[in-house]
């Protein structure tokens, strides 16, 4: 086969170009013929190799004075031809010597660039060809971004900037670096992409949509700010102010209940809320936040318990009358002037004056358990009361049921203007604290019982869930084992089907190599790229073999890439009954995929089996490591001409005939 028109080294016909090869897809050619370039001016005939008829490559001189290419003469001698091809004189390898003088002369000859057909008109010395090819603007190079494109070096910059699918682009919204082939999907998922709010239709960035819904969207449904205090109204955000203004009395009543409850639990006589807001909505919302903060503060600080002062002896009935009288006198001096703290020696008491209302509260200590009560230690203890002839708006808003609260910790008692003294005070004290003691103990026991029941229920549910998890894990393990067995059977059936298909092809195989550009790109970048065809038989009971294809290069001095094709014999079921070594011929072809069959020009070469070579012996492994074929079947540049490469697919035909 001659490819001299390509301007690259080539092989001659099958008889001389076929050779044994190990399975090394990137090893340099072990049999290279002369230089097949366009020399300027033409070289004298004395520099031609008599065997390949090309310009000498690595010239060797024999003892009889003739010059040959190094690989040509060695191949000639190793093929059992021990005579000079020119004068038929006896010749062995020891009679062949390097001719460095001729080599220097040949490397100084001028040649045209091998890329002349692509537009390069440079004339350079043969010895400097490699240096020129590294910068030649018309040389074929792979894309640095490792896409499937192989293009001229002069077109590389434009390809990398505008065409390559793997080039890096900058998202104009989030400024992230994104590959060009995924930019479209990135624009859909970009966190800075503009989206419409599903409630109000406002445009906003995707990562700001949740914040917009929580704070700005006027059409989203929200709960009333007083939801923690019992208001169950929902409305769109634009109607929030309208709702707050229309339900001020109800919200104030809910706030009053919350104030009363928190004041009892924290032991605080009065909560001062600063008047900082200018609108009813801001004021009520600020009050609510203050109450919630106080509630959490009291819960964390343990203010809902008792203090040690409660263990001190209580005062008697007469003492209680005197204390009440003293408190009233103190209150008259502070009327209308805000809080007035008062503490007795026996217990912790505080009272404050609010206009015409005098409110007193008993503060219990926090160091005792919740189920202990001050009344249990002193039955003569008299709680303070407040006198209110008119019942101000804050206290009147509290339901009447709060007059006797069920809270065992603290209590506000609302009485008439007349103050209870003496025996009536003692009776009321006994009723209150006996009820508090019973309700507190009962409540604590119920809470303990409820916690115990919840704990048992949780443990039972946890055990059931763990059992379900174990059962599911066992089921998953069984399914995985079944899937593994089925996958093995599928692989076995696929292997049998492939073997049946190759057995009845009568020695003719059509092999499609799809996505050839990716395969070529791997070879050029130095990655393994060896391919093997499906196995096939010469006949249903014949020899089993396959085709190997890989891309090779010649040498650093000549970086051209070639498609190599080799035949490898494989172990088959019929090897015992066949005669070895194999004897016959093998025809390898690259199909011209032109739809017009009349103009097709297939590239075909014929291999004649050489029984003495290891490649044709009976295989001792699954596939014979030695192959027989062409190291340079066809250059990649020639492969892209006509229709040998169509839809990124190469079709190789092999026909085996047994003698």
C-alpha positions in Angstrom: 0.0 0.0 0.0 1.5 3.4 -1.0 0.5 6.7 0.5 3.3 8.8 -1.0 0.8 11.5 -2.0 0.3 12.3 1.7 3.8 13.5 2.1 4.4 11.1 5.0 6.4 7.9 5.5 4.5 4.9 4.2 4.6 1.1 3.7 4.6 -0.6 0.4 2.4 -3.6 -0.5 1.2 -6.2 2.0 4.0 -8.5 1.3 6.6 -6.1 2.6 4.6 -4.0 5.0 3.0 -6.7 7.1 4.8 -7.4 10.3 4.4 -8.9 13.7 3.5 -6.5 16.5 3.1 -6.6 20.2 0.0 -5.0 21.7 1.5 -1.6 22.5 -0.7 1.1 20.9 1.9 3.9 21.4 5.2 2.1 20.6 7.0 3.7 17.7 7.1 1.7 14.5 9.6 -1.1 14.5 9.8 -1.1 10.7 10.1 2.3 9.1 10.8 2.9 5.5 12.5 5.9 3.9 11.4 9.6 3.8 8.5 10.3 1.6 8.6 14.1 1.4 8.7 16.5 -1.4 12.4 17.5 -1.6 13.4 20.9 -3.1 15.3 20.4 -5.4 14.8 16.7 -6.1 17.4 14.4 -4.5 19.8 12.4 -6.5 19.1 8.8 -7.1 22.1 7.6 -5.1 20.3 8.7 -1.9 17.4 6.3 -2.6 16.9 3.0 -0.9 16.9 0.1 -3.4 14.3 -1.7 -1.3 11.6 0.9 -0.6 12.7 3.3 -3.4 12.4 6.3 -1.0 15.0 8.6 0.4 17.3 6.9 2.9 16.2 7.0 6.6 18.9 6.1 9.1 21.2 5.0 6.2 23.2 1.8 6.5 26.1 0.8 4.2 27.0 -2.8 3.4 30.5 -4.2 2.9 29.8 -4.3 -0.8 29.2 -0.5 -0.8 25.5 -0.2 -1.2 23.2 2.0 1.0 19.8 1.0 2.4 17.4 2.3 5.0 18.2 0.7 8.4 14.8 -1.0 8.8 14.6 -2.1 5.2 17.9 -4.0 5.1 17.4 -5.5 8.5 13.9 -6.7 7.6 15.4 -8.1 4.3 18.0 -10.1 6.1 15.7 -11.3 8.8 13.3 -12.7 6.2 15.9 -15.4 5.5 17.4 -13.4 2.6 21.1 -13.5 3.4 22.2 -11.8 0.2 22.5 -8.2 -0.9 19.4 -7.1 -2.8 21.6 -5.3 -5.4 24.4 -7.6 -6.3 23.3 -10.8 -4.6 26.5 -11.1 -2.6 26.4 -13.0 0.7 25.4 -10.6 3.5 24.7 -10.8 7.2 23.7 -8.1 9.8 27.3 -7.8 11.0 28.3 -6.7 7.5 26.0 -3.6 7.8 27.3 -0.3 9.3 25.9 3.2 9.9 26.6 5.8 7.2 26.6 9.0 9.2 28.1 11.0 6.3 25.1 10.2 4.1 22.7 10.8 7.1 24.1 14.4 7.6 23.7 15.2 4.0 20.1 13.9 3.8 19.1 15.8 7.0 20.4 19.0 5.3 18.2 18.6 2.3 15.3 21.0 2.0 11.7 19.8 1.9 8.3 21.3 1.7 6.2 21.3 4.8 4.0 18.1 5.0 1.0 20.5 5.6 1.4 22.0 2.2 -2.1 20.7 1.2 -3.5 22.7 4.1 -1.9 25.9 3.1 1.7 25.9 4.5 4.3 26.8 1.9 7.4 26.7 4.1 10.6 25.1 2.9 12.7 23.8 5.7 15.6 21.5 6.2 14.6 17.9 6.9 16.5 17.9 10.2 14.5 20.9 11.4 11.1 19.4 10.4 10.1 18.6 14.0 10.8 22.2 15.2 8.7 23.6 12.4 5.8 21.3 13.0 5.6 22.4 16.6 4.8 26.0 15.4 3.3 25.3 12.0 0.0 27.2 11.8 -1.5 24.6 9.5 -0.6 21.6 11.7 -3.5 19.6 13.2 -3.6 19.9 17.0 -6.2 18.7 19.6 -8.2 21.3 21.5 -6.5 22.1 24.9 -9.9 21.9 26.6 -10.0 18.2 25.6 -13.1 18.4 23.5 -13.5 16.2 20.4 -12.2 18.7 17.9 -8.9 18.4 16.1 -8.2 21.5 14.0 -5.4 23.6 12.5 -3.3 25.5 14.9 -4.2 28.8 13.2 -7.9 28.2 14.0 -7.3 27.2 17.6 -7.7 30.6 19.2 -11.0 31.3 17.6 -12.2 27.8 18.5 -11.2 28.2 22.1 -12.8 31.7 22.4 -16.1 31.2 20.5 -16.8 27.6 19.5 -15.4 25.0 22.0 -18.2 23.5 24.1 -15.8 23.0 27.0 -14.6 26.7 27.2 -15.2 28.5 30.4 -17.8 31.3 30.4 -18.8 33.8 33.2 -22.4 33.9 34.3 -23.6 37.5 33.9 -25.8 37.1 37.0 -23.8 35.3 39.7 -20.4 35.7 38.1 -19.6 32.0 38.4 -17.3 30.2 36.0 -19.4 27.7 33.9 -18.6 25.4 31.0 -20.3 26.5 27.8 -22.1 23.2 27.3 -23.8 23.5 30.7 -24.4 27.3 30.6 -28.1 26.8 29.6 -28.9 24.5 32.5 -26.9 26.8 34.8 -29.0 29.8 33.9 -32.1 27.8 35.0 -30.5 26.9 38.3 -28.5 30.1 38.9 -29.2 31.4 42.4 -29.2 35.0 41.0 -31.7 34.2 38.3 -34.7 36.5 38.2 -38.0 34.7 39.2 -41.5 35.9 39.8 -43.1 35.7 43.3 -46.0 33.2 43.0 -48.1 35.4 45.3 -47.6 39.0 44.1 -45.7 38.5 40.8 -42.8 40.8 41.8 -39.5 40.0 40.1 -36.7 39.0 42.6 -33.5 36.9 42.6 -34.1 33.2 43.3 -32.0 33.2 46.4 -34.0 36.2 47.8 -37.4 34.7 47.1 -37.8 33.2 50.6 -36.8 36.5 52.3 -39.2 38.3 50.1 -42.1 36.0 51.1 -41.2 36.4 54.8 -41.0 40.1 54.9 -42.1 42.0 51.8 -44.7 40.1 49.9 -48.1 41.8 50.4 -50.3 39.0 49.0 -49.0 36.1 51.1 -51.2 34.8 53.9 -49.8 35.5 57.4 -50.9 35.0 61.0 -51.8 37.9 63.3 -48.8 39.1 65.4 -51.0 38.2 68.5 -51.2 34.6 67.5 -49.1 33.5 70.6 -51.7 35.2 72.8 -54.8 33.6 71.2 -55.7 35.5 68.1 -56.4 33.0 65.3 -57.0 35.4 62.5 -55.1 35.0 59.2 -54.9 37.6 56.5 -52.7 38.8 53.6 -49.9 41.1 54.7 -51.5 44.1 53.1 -54.5 43.7 55.4 -52.4 43.4 58.6 -52.7 47.1 59.7 -56.4 47.0 59.0 -56.8 43.9 61.2 -54.7 45.4 64.0 -56.7 48.6 64.1 -60.1 46.8 64.0 -59.3 44.4 66.8 -57.5 46.6 69.3 -59.9 45.8 72.2 -59.6 42.1 71.7 -55.8 42.3 71.4 -55.6 44.4 74.6 -57.7 41.8 76.5 -55.3 39.1 75.3 -52.3 41.2 76.3 -53.9 41.8 79.7 -54.3 38.1 80.3 -50.7 37.5 79.2 -49.5 40.3 81.5 -51.4 38.9 84.5 -50.1 35.4 83.9 -46.5 36.4 83.4 -46.5 38.8 86.4 -47.7 35.9 88.6 -45.1 33.5 87.2 -42.2 35.9 87.4 -43.3 37.4 90.8 -43.3 40.9 89.3 -45.8 43.4 90.7 -45.8 45.5 87.5 -44.3 45.4 84.0 -43.3 48.8 82.6 -43.5 48.9 78.8 -41.8 52.0 77.3 -43.9 54.0 74.9 -41.7 54.2 71.9 -44.0 53.4 69.0 -46.1 55.8 67.1 -48.7 53.5 65.6 -51.0 50.9 67.3 -49.5 48.1 65.3 -45.9 48.9 66.4 -46.9 49.5 70.0 -48.8 46.2 70.3 -46.1 44.2 68.5 -43.5 45.7 70.8 -45.5 44.9 73.9 -45.9 41.3 72.7 -42.2 40.9 72.1 -41.5 42.3 75.5 -43.8 39.9 77.1 -42.4 36.9 75.3 -38.9 38.0 76.3 -39.9 38.3 79.9 -41.6 35.0 79.8 -38.5 33.2 78.5 -36.2 35.1 80.9 -38.4 34.0 83.8 -38.5 30.4 82.6 -34.7 30.3 82.3 -34.0 32.0 85.6 -36.3 29.8 87.7 -38.6 32.6 88.8 -41.6 30.3 88.8 -40.5 28.6 92.1 -40.3 29.7 95.7 -37.8 31.7 97.7 -36.4 31.1 101.2 -38.4 34.0 102.6 -41.6 32.0 102.3 -40.3 29.6 105.0 -40.3 32.4 107.6 -43.3 32.4 110.1 -46.4 34.3 108.9 -48.0 37.1 110.7 -51.1 36.7 112.9 -54.5 38.1 112.3 -54.0 41.2 114.3 -50.6 41.7 112.8 -52.2 41.3 109.4 -54.7 44.1 110.2 -51.9 46.3 111.3 -49.8 45.5 108.2 -52.8 46.2 106.0 -53.4 49.5 107.7 -49.8 50.5 107.4 -49.8 49.6 103.8 -52.8 51.7 103.2 -51.1 54.7 104.9 -48.0 54.2 102.8 -50.2 54.0 99.7 -51.9 57.2 100.4 -48.6 59.0 100.4 -47.7 57.5 97.0 -51.1 57.6 95.3 -50.7 58.4 91.6 -46.9 58.3 91.8 -46.3 54.8 90.4 -44.8 51.8 92.1 -44.1 51.7 95.9 -42.3 48.7 97.1 -43.1 47.4 100.6 -41.5 44.4 102.2 -42.5 42.9 105.6 -40.2 41.0 107.9 -42.2 37.8 107.7 -42.6 37.4 103.9 -41.8 39.0 100.6 -44.5 41.4 99.7 -44.7 44.1 97.0 -47.4 46.5 96.1 -47.9 49.4 93.7 -50.3 52.3 93.3 -51.9 52.9 89.9 -54.2 55.9 90.0 -57.1 54.9 92.3 -56.1 51.2 92.3 -53.9 49.6 94.9 -52.6 46.2 93.9 -50.7 44.0 96.3 -49.1 40.6 95.5 -47.4 37.9 97.4 -44.1 36.7 96.0 -43.2 33.1 96.9 -39.6 31.9 97.1 -38.0 30.0 94.3 -35.8 27.5 96.2 -38.6 25.1 97.2 -40.2 22.5 95.0 -43.3 23.5 93.1 -45.6 21.2 95.2 -44.7 22.9 98.5 -46.9 25.8 99.7 -46.3 28.6 102.1 -49.7 28.0 103.7 -48.6 24.5 104.8 -46.0 26.1 107.1 -48.1 28.8 108.6 -51.9 28.7 108.5 -52.2 32.2 110.0 -50.5 33.8 107.0 -52.8 36.6 105.6 -52.3 37.6 102.0 -52.5 41.2 101.0 -55.4 42.4 98.9 -56.1 45.5 96.8 -59.0 47.8 97.2 -60.6 49.0 94.0 -64.0 50.7 94.1 -64.0 51.3 90.4 -62.0 48.4 88.9 -59.7 50.1 86.3 -59.7 49.1 82.7 -56.7 46.8 82.9 -58.1 44.7 85.7 -61.7 44.8 84.5 -60.5 43.3 81.2 -59.5 40.1 83.0 -62.2 37.5 83.2 -63.9 37.1 86.6 -62.6 33.5 86.8 -59.2 35.0 87.5 -60.4 36.2 90.9 -59.4 32.7 92.2 -56.7 31.4 89.9 -55.7 27.7 89.8 -52.0 28.6 89.7 -50.5 27.1 92.9 -47.5 29.4 92.7 -48.9 32.9 93.0 -52.3 34.7 93.0 -53.8 38.2 92.6 -57.0 38.6 94.6 -59.5 41.1 93.5 -61.8 42.3 96.4 -64.3 45.0 97.1 -63.4 48.3 98.6 -63.7 46.9 102.1 -60.5 45.2 103.3 -60.7 41.8 104.9 -59.3 41.6 108.4 -59.3 39.2 111.4 -61.0 35.9 111.2 -62.4 36.5 107.8 -58.9 37.0 106.4 -57.7 33.8 108.1 -60.6 31.8 106.7 -59.9 33.1 103.2 -56.2 32.4 103.6 -56.9 28.7 104.6 -59.3 28.2 101.7 -56.8 29.7 99.2 -53.7 27.8 100.3 -55.4 24.5 100.9 -56.8 24.7 97.4 -53.3 25.7 96.1 -51.6 22.8 97.9 -54.1 20.2 96.5 -54.1 21.6 93.0 -50.2 22.0 92.9 -49.6 18.4 94.1 -52.3 17.0 91.8 -50.8 19.0 88.9 -47.3 17.8 89.6 -48.3 14.2 89.9 -50.3 14.4 86.6 -47.3 15.9 84.9 -45.0 13.1 86.2 -47.5 10.5 85.1 -47.9 12.0 81.7 -44.1 12.2 81.1 -43.8 8.5 82.2 -46.5 7.5 79.8 -44.9 9.5 76.9 -41.5 7.9 77.6 -43.0 4.4 77.5 -44.9 5.2 74.3 -41.7 6.6 72.7 -39.6 3.6 73.6 -42.3 1.2 72.2 -42.5 3.2 68.9 -38.7 3.3 68.7 -38.5 -0.5 69.1 -41.2 -1.0 66.3 -39.4 1.4 64.0 -36.0 -0.3 64.6 -37.7 -3.7 63.8 -39.0 -2.2 60.5 -35.6 -0.8 59.7 -34.0 -4.2 60.2 -36.6 -5.9 58.0 -36.1 -3.3 55.3 -32.3 -3.8 55.4 -32.7 -7.5 55.1 -35.0 -7.0 52.1 -32.6 -4.6 50.4 -29.7 -7.2 50.9 -31.9 -9.9 49.3 -32.8 -7.7 46.4 -29.1 -6.7 45.8 -28.1 -10.4 45.8 -30.9 -11.2 43.3 -29.8 -8.2 41.1 -26.2 -9.4 41.2 -27.2 -12.9 40.1 -29.3 -11.6 37.3 -26.6 -9.3 36.1 -24.2 -12.2 35.9 -26.7 -14.2 33.9 -27.3 -11.3 31.6 -23.5 -10.9 31.0 -23.3 -14.7 30.3 -26.2 -14.5 27.8 -24.7 -11.5 26.1 -21.4 -13.3 25.7 -23.2 -16.4 24.2 -25.2 -14.2 21.8 -22.1 -12.4 20.7 -20.3 -15.7 20.1 -23.3 -17.0 18.1 -23.3 -13.9 15.9 -19.6 -14.2 15.2 -19.8 -18.0 14.5 -22.1 -17.7 11.5 -20.5 -14.7 9.7 -18.5 -17.1 7.4 -15.2 -15.3 8.0 -16.5 -11.8 7.1 -16.7 -9.1 9.7 -17.9 -5.5 9.4 -16.7 -3.6 12.4 -18.0 -0.1 13.2 -15.8 2.2 15.3 -18.2 4.9 16.5 -17.1 8.2 18.1 -13.8 8.0 16.3 -12.9 11.6 17.1 -12.9 10.9 20.9 -10.7 7.8 20.3 -8.4 9.9 18.2 -8.2 12.6 20.8 -7.2 10.1 23.5 -4.4 8.8 21.3 -3.1 12.3 20.5 -3.2 13.3 24.2 -1.3 10.1 25.2 -4.1 8.1 26.8 -4.6 4.4 26.0 -6.8 4.0 22.9 -6.5 0.4 21.9 -9.8 -1.2 20.5 -10.7 -4.8 19.8 -13.5 -5.9 17.5 -16.1 -8.5 18.6 -14.7 -12.0 18.0 -15.7 -13.9 14.8 -15.1 -17.3 13.2 -13.8 -18.3 9.8 -16.7 -20.8 9.7 -19.1 -22.3 12.3 -16.4 -24.8 13.2 -13.4 -22.7 12.2 -10.8 -20.4 13.7 -11.7 -17.7 16.2 -10.1 -14.3 15.9 -10.6 -10.5 16.3 -9.3 -7.2 14.8 -7.2 -4.8 16.9 -7.1 -1.1 16.0 -5.0 1.7 17.5 -3.4 5.0 16.6 0.4 5.1 16.4 3.0 7.7 15.5 6.4 7.2 13.8 9.0 9.0 15.7 9.8 12.4 17.2 11.2 13.4 13.9 7.9 12.6 12.1 4.8 13.2 14.3 2.3 11.9 11.8 -0.5 9.7 13.2 -1.6 6.5 11.6 -4.4 4.0 12.0 -2.9 0.5 12.7 -4.8 -2.7 12.1 -3.8 -6.2 13.3 -5.3 -9.6 13.4 -5.2 -11.6 16.7 -6.2 -15.3 17.0 -8.3 -16.2 20.0 -9.0 -19.4 21.9 -12.1 -21.2 20.5 -14.1 -24.3 21.1 -12.8 -25.9 18.0 -9.1 -25.4 18.4 -8.5 -29.1 19.2 -9.9 -30.2 15.8 -8.2 -27.5 13.7 -4.7 -27.6 12.1 -2.1 -25.3 13.4 -0.5 -23.0 12.6 -3.1 -21.1 10.5 -2.5 -21.0 6.8 -4.5 -18.7 4.5 -5.0 -15.0 3.7 -6.7 -12.1 5.4 -8.1 -9.1 3.6 -8.5 -5.9 5.6 -10.4 -2.9 4.2 -11.6 0.5 5.3 -15.0 1.1 3.7 -15.8 4.2 1.7 -19.2 5.1 3.1 -20.3 7.1 0.0 -24.0 6.5 -0.7 -23.2 6.3 -4.4 -21.8 2.7 -4.6 -20.4 3.3 -8.1 -17.9 6.0 -6.8 -16.8 4.1 -3.7 -13.1 3.6 -3.4 -12.4 1.2 -0.5 -8.8 0.9 0.9 -7.9 -2.8 0.8 -4.8 -4.7 1.8 -4.2 -8.5 1.8 -2.2 -10.3 4.5 -0.6 -13.7 3.6 -0.2 -15.9 6.7 3.3 -16.8 7.7 3.1 -20.1 9.7 6.5 -19.7 11.3 5.4 -16.5 13.1 4.0 -16.7 16.6 0.9 -14.7 15.6 -0.5 -17.7 13.6 0.3 -20.4 16.3 -2.5 -21.9 18.5 -3.3 -19.4 21.2 -2.3 -20.3 24.7 -4.2 -17.4 26.3 -7.7 -16.0 25.8 -6.2 -13.8 23.0 -2.8 -14.2 21.3 -0.5 -11.4 22.4 1.1 -11.4 19.0 -0.8 -9.8 16.2 -0.1 -9.6 12.5 -1.0 -6.6 10.4 -0.1 -3.0 9.4 1.4 -0.5 11.8 0.6 2.3 9.3 -2.5 1.1 7.5 -3.7 4.6 6.8 -2.8 8.1 7.9 -5.4 10.1 9.9 -5.2 12.9 7.3 -6.1 10.5 4.5 -8.8 8.9 6.7 -10.7 12.3 6.7 -10.8 12.4 2.9 -13.7 11.1 0.8 -16.2 9.2 3.1 -14.0 6.9 5.1 -15.0 8.9 8.2 -18.8 9.6 8.2 -20.9 10.6 11.2 -17.7 10.2 13.3 -17.8 6.4 12.4 -15.2 4.3 10.6 -16.2 0.9 9.1 -13.5 -1.8 8.9 -14.1 -5.0 6.9 -12.2 -8.2 7.5 -12.4 -11.3 5.3 -10.5 -14.5 6.3 -10.0 -17.3 3.8 -8.4 -20.6 5.0 -6.2 -22.6 2.7 
